């Protein structure tokens, strides 16, 4: 699953710089997570870093975006390949 940021977000700005994939950005009112870029930190860390630093615990798993560890790892590998392209 990808993660999502819910309405409890206080816009504290700590999650965005922690995302190794650049999946977190400011939305119209609160931060948001691009599920196409979110790998739950698979390939980078053992646990999602945004969840670790969030002071209000507003970053649950997105039940509408289910992915296995294998799918998340494949997404990580695709994103890494794209990042290396000129």
DSSP file (Angstrom, degrees, kcal/mol; ACC not computed):
  #  RESIDUE AA STRUCTURE BP1 BP2  ACC     N-H-->O    O-->H-N    N-H-->O    O-->H-N    TCO  KAPPA ALPHA  PHI   PSI    X-CA   Y-CA   Z-CA
    1    1 A X              0   0    0      0, 0.0    65,-0.2     0, 0.0     2,-0.2   0.000 360.0 360.0 360.0 148.5    0.0    0.0    0.0
    2    2 A X        -     0   0    0     63,-1.6    60,-3.5    60,-0.4     2,-0.2  -0.468 360.0-114.5 -83.0 169.5    1.0    3.6   -0.5
    3    3 A X  B     -A   61   0A   0     58,-0.3     2,-0.3    -2,-0.2    58,-0.2  -0.603  26.4-161.1 -99.2 165.3    0.7    5.9    2.4
    4    4 A X        -     0   0    0     56,-2.2     2,-0.5    -2,-0.2    56,-0.4  -0.979  17.3-128.0-143.0 158.0   -1.6    8.9    2.7
    5    5 A X        -     0   0    0     -2,-0.3    54,-0.2    54,-0.2    28,-0.1  -0.928  30.2-155.3-107.4 125.1   -1.8   12.0    4.8
    6    6 A X    >   -     0   0    0     52,-2.6     3,-1.8    -2,-0.5    25,-0.1  -0.264  35.6 -84.1 -95.7-176.4   -5.2   12.6    6.5
    7    7 A X  T 3  S+     0   0    0      1,-0.3    -1,-0.1    -2,-0.1    51,-0.0   0.528 115.2  76.8 -67.9  -7.3   -6.9   15.7    7.8
    8    8 A X  T 3   +     0   0    0     50,-0.1    -1,-0.3    49,-0.1    50,-0.1   0.541  67.2 124.0 -78.6  -4.6   -5.1   15.6   11.1
    9    9 A X    <   -     0   0    0     -3,-1.8    -4,-0.0    49,-0.2    45,-0.0  -0.301  45.5-166.7 -57.6 134.0   -2.0   17.0    9.3
   10   10 A X        -     0   0    0     20,-0.0    -1,-0.1     0, 0.0    -3,-0.0   0.213  39.3-117.7-107.5  12.4   -0.8   20.2   11.0
   11   11 A X        +     0   0    0      1,-0.1    -2,-0.1    20,-0.0    15,-0.0   0.893  57.6 156.0  53.7  45.5    1.5   21.2    8.1
   12   12 A X        -     0   0    0      1,-0.1    -1,-0.1     0, 0.0    -3,-0.0   0.602  47.4-134.0 -79.6 -11.2    4.6   21.0   10.4
   13   13 A X  S  > S+     0   0    0      1,-0.1     4,-0.5     3,-0.0    -1,-0.1   0.592  72.6 113.5  73.2  13.3    6.9   20.4    7.3
   14   14 A X  T  4  +     0   0    0      1,-0.1     4,-0.4     2,-0.1    40,-0.1   0.772  69.6  54.0 -87.9 -23.5    8.8   17.5    8.9
   15   15 A X  T >> S+     0   0    0      1,-0.2     3,-1.0     2,-0.1     4,-0.9   0.894  94.8  65.4 -78.2 -39.8    7.6   14.7    6.5
   16   16 A X  G >4 S+     0   0    0      1,-0.3     3,-1.1     2,-0.2     8,-0.3   0.900 102.9  44.5 -55.0 -50.4    8.4   16.2    3.1
   17   17 A X  G 3< S+     0   0    0     -4,-0.5    -1,-0.3     1,-0.2    -2,-0.1   0.710 107.9  61.5 -69.8 -15.7   12.3   16.2    3.5
   18   18 A X  G <4 S+     0   0    0     -3,-1.0     2,-0.6    -4,-0.4    -1,-0.2   0.683  78.4  99.5 -81.1 -17.6   12.3   12.7    4.9
   19   19 A X    X<  -     0   0    0     -3,-1.1     3,-0.9    -4,-0.9     5,-0.1  -0.590  56.9-162.6 -76.4 115.7   10.7   11.1    1.8
   20   20 A X  T 3  S+     0   0    0     -2,-0.6    -1,-0.2     1,-0.2    -3,-0.0   0.655  89.0  49.0 -72.1 -14.0   13.5    9.5   -0.2
   21   21 A X  T 3  S-     0   0    0     -3,-0.0    -1,-0.2    16,-0.0    -2,-0.1   0.449 106.5-120.0-103.5  -1.9   11.3    9.3   -3.3
   22   22 A X    <   +     0   0    0     -3,-0.9    -2,-0.1    -6,-0.2    16,-0.1   0.822  68.6 138.0  67.2  29.9   10.0   12.9   -3.3
   23   23 A X        +     0   0    0     14,-0.2    11,-2.8    -7,-0.1     2,-0.5   0.629  46.8  79.6 -83.4 -13.8    6.5   11.6   -3.0
   24   24 A X  E     +B   33   0B   0     -8,-0.3     2,-0.3     9,-0.2     9,-0.2  -0.823  53.9 153.1-102.4 131.1    5.4   14.2   -0.5
   25   25 A X  E     -B   32   0B   0      7,-2.2     7,-3.0    -2,-0.5     2,-0.4  -0.957  49.4 -86.0-146.8 164.4    4.4   17.7   -1.5
   26   26 A X  E     -B   31   0B   0     -2,-0.3     5,-0.2     5,-0.2     2,-0.1  -0.596  44.5-164.2 -75.3 128.5    2.2   20.5   -0.3
   27   27 A X        -     0   0    0      3,-2.0     4,-0.1    -2,-0.4    -1,-0.1  -0.160  45.8 -71.5 -94.4-165.5   -1.4   20.1   -1.5
   28   28 A X  S    S-     0   0    0      1,-0.1     3,-0.1    -2,-0.1    -2,-0.1   0.852 125.4  -5.0 -60.1 -35.4   -4.1   22.8   -1.5
   29   29 A X  S    S+     0   0    0      1,-0.4     2,-0.3     2,-0.0    -1,-0.1   0.647 134.4  15.7-128.5 -36.4   -4.5   22.7    2.3
   30   30 A X  S    S-     0   0    0      1,-0.1    -3,-2.0   -25,-0.1    -1,-0.4  -0.836  90.3 -75.9-134.3 171.2   -2.3   19.9    3.7
   31   31 A X  E     -B   26   0B   0     -2,-0.3     2,-0.3    -5,-0.2    -5,-0.2  -0.300  47.7-161.8 -64.9 155.3    0.6   17.8    2.5
   32   32 A X  E     -B   25   0B   0     -7,-3.0    -7,-2.2   -28,-0.1     2,-0.5  -0.944  12.8-133.3-138.6 159.5   -0.2   14.9    0.2
   33   33 A X  E     -B   24   0B   0     -2,-0.3     2,-0.8    -9,-0.2    -9,-0.2  -0.965  14.7-136.5-118.7 127.1    1.5   11.7   -1.0
   34   34 A X    >>  -     0   0    0    -11,-2.8     3,-1.7    -2,-0.5     4,-1.5  -0.728  12.2-155.8 -79.0 111.8    1.8   10.7   -4.6
   35   35 A X  T 34 S+     0   0    0     -2,-0.8    -1,-0.2     1,-0.3   -12,-0.0   0.710  90.6  64.3 -65.9 -17.8    1.0    7.0   -4.6
   36   36 A X  T 34 S+     0   0    0      1,-0.2    -1,-0.3   -13,-0.1    -2,-0.0   0.708 113.5  33.0 -75.2 -19.2    2.9    6.5   -7.8
   37   37 A X  T <4 S+     0   0    0     -3,-1.7     2,-0.5   -14,-0.1    -2,-0.2   0.595  95.1 100.8-108.4 -17.1    6.1    7.5   -6.0
   38   38 A X     <  +     0   0    0     -4,-1.5    37,-0.1   -15,-0.2    38,-0.0  -0.586  32.4 166.0 -77.8 123.1    5.5    6.2   -2.5
   39   39 A X    >   -     0   0    0     -2,-0.5     3,-2.3    36,-0.1    -1,-0.1   0.184  58.4-111.8-114.1  13.0    7.2    2.9   -1.8
   40   40 A X  T 3  S-     0   0    0      1,-0.3     3,-0.1     3,-0.1    -2,-0.1   0.788  72.1 -67.6  57.0  26.6    6.7    3.0    2.0
   41   41 A X  T >> S+     0   0    0      1,-0.3     4,-3.0     7,-0.1     3,-2.3   0.517  90.0 159.6  69.1   8.9   10.5    3.5    2.0
   42   42 A X  T <4  +     0   0    0     -3,-2.3    -1,-0.3     1,-0.3     4,-0.1  -0.421  69.5  25.2 -58.5 132.2   11.0   -0.1    0.7
   43   43 A X  T 34 S+     0   0    0      2,-0.3    -1,-0.3    -3,-0.1     3,-0.1   0.107 128.4  48.8  95.7 -20.5   14.5   -0.1   -0.8
   44   44 A X  T <4 S+     0   0    0     -3,-2.3     2,-0.3     1,-0.4    -2,-0.2   0.759 117.5   2.2-112.5 -50.5   15.6    2.8    1.4
   45   45 A X     <  -     0   0    0     -4,-3.0    -1,-0.4     1,-0.1    -2,-0.3  -0.860  62.3-115.9-138.7 166.9   14.6    2.0    5.0
   46   46 A X  S    S+     0   0    0     -2,-0.3     2,-0.3     1,-0.1    -4,-0.1   0.756 101.0  27.6 -76.8 -25.8   13.0   -0.7    7.1
   47   47 A X  S    S-     0   0    0     -6,-0.1     2,-0.2    -5,-0.0    -1,-0.1  -0.961  99.2 -86.6-136.3 152.2   10.0    1.6    8.0
   48   48 A X     >  -     0   0    0     -2,-0.3     4,-1.4     1,-0.2     3,-0.1  -0.412  34.8-151.9 -59.7 121.4    8.3    4.6    6.4
   49   49 A X  H  > S+     0   0    0     -2,-0.2     4,-1.7     1,-0.2     5,-0.2   0.840  90.9  58.9 -67.9 -34.3   10.3    7.6    7.5
   50   50 A X  H  > S+     0   0    0      1,-0.2     4,-1.4     2,-0.2    -1,-0.2   0.905 106.3  49.1 -62.8 -39.8    7.4   10.0    7.2
   51   51 A X  H  4 S+     0   0    0      1,-0.2    -1,-0.2     2,-0.2    -2,-0.2   0.867 108.1  55.5 -65.1 -35.0    5.4    8.0    9.7
   52   52 A X  H  < S+     0   0    0     -4,-1.4    -1,-0.2     1,-0.2    -2,-0.2   0.853 115.2  36.0 -67.2 -35.3    8.5    7.9   12.0
   53   53 A X  H  < S+     0   0    0     -4,-1.7     2,-0.3    -3,-0.1    -1,-0.2   0.600  85.9 112.9 -96.1 -12.0    8.8   11.7   12.2
   54   54 A X    ><  -     0   0    0     -4,-1.4     3,-0.5    -5,-0.2     5,-0.1  -0.455  50.6-160.7 -67.3 120.0    5.1   12.7   12.1
   55   55 A X  T 3  S+     0   0    0     -2,-0.3    -1,-0.2     1,-0.2    -4,-0.0   0.682  89.2  39.5 -76.9 -15.8    4.2   14.3   15.5
   56   56 A X  T 3  S-     0   0    0      0, 0.0    -1,-0.2     0, 0.0    -2,-0.1   0.323 102.5-124.7-115.1   7.1    0.4   13.8   15.1
   57   57 A X    <   +     0   0    0     -3,-0.5    -6,-0.1    -6,-0.1    -2,-0.1   0.923  58.5 145.9  51.5  54.2    0.4   10.3   13.5
   58   58 A X        +     0   0    0      1,-0.1   -52,-2.6   -50,-0.1     2,-0.5   0.106  40.8  89.8-106.5  21.1   -1.6   11.4   10.5
   59   59 A X        +     0   0    0    -54,-0.2   -54,-0.2    -8,-0.1    -1,-0.1  -0.705  51.9 163.3-122.6  80.6    0.0    9.2    7.9
   60   60 A X        -     0   0    0     -2,-0.5   -56,-2.2   -56,-0.4     2,-0.2  -0.319  48.2 -82.7 -84.9 174.4   -1.8    5.8    7.7
   61   61 A X  B     -A    3   0A   0    -58,-0.2     2,-0.8    -2,-0.1   -58,-0.3  -0.563  45.9-115.8 -73.5 143.2   -1.6    3.2    5.0
   62   62 A X    >   -     0   0    0    -60,-3.5     3,-1.7     3,-0.2   -60,-0.4  -0.733  21.3-161.6 -84.5 109.8   -3.9    4.0    2.0
   63   63 A X  T 3  S+     0   0    0     -2,-0.8     3,-0.2     1,-0.3    -1,-0.2   0.674  88.9  58.3 -68.4 -14.9   -6.5    1.2    1.9
   64   64 A X  T 3  S+     0   0    0      1,-0.2     2,-0.3   -62,-0.1    -1,-0.3   0.474 102.0  56.5 -90.6  -2.6   -7.3    2.2   -1.7
   65   65 A X  S <  S+     0   0    0     -3,-1.7   -63,-1.6   -63,-0.2     2,-0.4  -0.691  72.4 178.3-131.7  79.4   -3.7    1.6   -2.9
   66   66 A X        +     0   0    0     -2,-0.3     2,-0.3   -65,-0.2    -3,-0.1  -0.694   5.7 163.5 -90.8 130.5   -2.7   -1.9   -2.1
   67   67 A X        -     0   0    0     -2,-0.4     2,-0.1   -65,-0.1    -2,-0.1  -0.997  30.5-127.8-143.4 143.3    0.7   -3.2   -3.1
   68   68 A X     >  -     0   0    0     -2,-0.3     4,-2.5     1,-0.1     5,-0.2  -0.354  35.2-103.8 -80.1 168.0    2.8   -6.1   -2.0
   69   69 A X  H  > S+     0   0    0      1,-0.2     4,-2.3     2,-0.2     5,-0.2   0.870 124.8  54.0 -58.8 -36.4    6.4   -5.8   -0.8
   70   70 A X  H  > S+     0   0    0      2,-0.2     4,-2.2     1,-0.2    -1,-0.2   0.904 109.0  47.0 -65.9 -41.7    7.5   -7.2   -4.2
   71   71 A X  H  > S+     0   0    0      2,-0.2     4,-2.3     1,-0.2    -2,-0.2   0.891 112.1  50.5 -66.5 -39.5    5.5   -4.5   -6.0
   72   72 A X  H  X S+     0   0    0     -4,-2.5     4,-2.5     2,-0.2    -2,-0.2   0.895 110.5  49.6 -65.1 -39.6    6.9   -1.8   -3.8
   73   73 A X  H  X S+     0   0    0     -4,-2.3     4,-2.4     2,-0.2    -2,-0.2   0.898 110.4  50.2 -66.4 -40.2   10.4   -3.0   -4.4
   74   74 A X  H  X S+     0   0    0     -4,-2.2     4,-2.2     2,-0.2    -2,-0.2   0.895 110.7  49.6 -63.8 -39.8    9.8   -3.1   -8.2
   75   75 A X  H  X S+     0   0    0     -4,-2.3     4,-2.8     2,-0.2    -2,-0.2   0.921 109.6  51.9 -63.9 -43.6    8.4    0.5   -8.0
   76   76 A X  H  X S+     0   0    0     -4,-2.5     4,-2.4     1,-0.2    -2,-0.2   0.922 109.7  49.3 -56.2 -46.3   11.6    1.5   -6.0
   77   77 A X  H  X S+     0   0    0     -4,-2.4     4,-2.1     2,-0.2    -1,-0.2   0.889 111.3  49.1 -64.4 -39.7   13.8    0.0   -8.7
   78   78 A X  H  X S+     0   0    0     -4,-2.2     4,-2.5     2,-0.2    -2,-0.2   0.931 111.8  48.7 -63.0 -46.1   11.8    1.8  -11.5
   79   79 A X  H  X S+     0   0    0     -4,-2.8     4,-2.1     1,-0.2    -2,-0.2   0.889 111.0  50.3 -62.8 -38.9   12.1    5.1   -9.6
   80   80 A X  H  X S+     0   0    0     -4,-2.4     4,-1.1    -5,-0.2    -1,-0.2   0.900 110.3  49.9 -65.3 -40.4   15.8    4.6   -9.1
   81   81 A X  H  X S+     0   0    0     -4,-2.1     4,-0.6     1,-0.2     3,-0.4   0.911 111.3  49.1 -63.7 -42.4   16.3    3.9  -12.8
   82   82 A X  H >< S+     0   0    0     -4,-2.5     3,-0.9     1,-0.2    -1,-0.2   0.874 106.8  56.0 -64.6 -37.2   14.4    7.0  -13.7
   83   83 A X  H 3< S+     0   0    0     -4,-2.1    -1,-0.2     1,-0.2    -2,-0.2   0.775 105.7  52.2 -66.1 -26.2   16.5    9.1  -11.3
   84   84 A X  H 3< S+     0   0    0     -4,-1.1    -1,-0.2    -3,-0.4    -2,-0.2   0.597  86.5 102.9 -86.2 -11.5   19.7    8.0  -13.0
   85   85 A X    <<        0   0    0     -3,-0.9    -3,-0.0    -4,-0.6    -4,-0.0  -0.480 360.0 360.0 -73.8 141.8   18.5    8.9  -16.5
   86   86 A X              0   0    0     -2,-0.2    -1,-0.1     0, 0.0    -3,-0.1   0.491 360.0 360.0 -68.4 360.0   20.0   12.2  -17.9
